[in-house]
Amino acid sequence: MSNHEKELKAFIEKLKRIEGEVQLLSEEKKDLFTEYKEYFDPKVLREAVRSVKARIRLGDSVMQLDDIIDQLEKRYTI
């Protein structure tokens, strides 16, 4: 087995391990939302988490987001 093949094999093994860990964490996250289903609507809780993450990413621009949302809420009806 060449050095190149050994390195590729090592890469694949590490990648598979990481993907397994990501899958386990994903299942743990799903279980967490299920655990709190009795107290919160999971859809609302997921949206709240997404909203907070978006606000953090926006940083100083979050005020602009709030202004746009206020305007949309005033003018947007379904």
Buried (B, 14 or more C-beta within 10 A) or exposed (E): EEEEEEEEEEEEEEEEEEEEEEEEEEEEEEEEBEEEEEEEEEEEBEEEEEEEEEEEEEEEEEEEEEEEEEEEEEEEEE
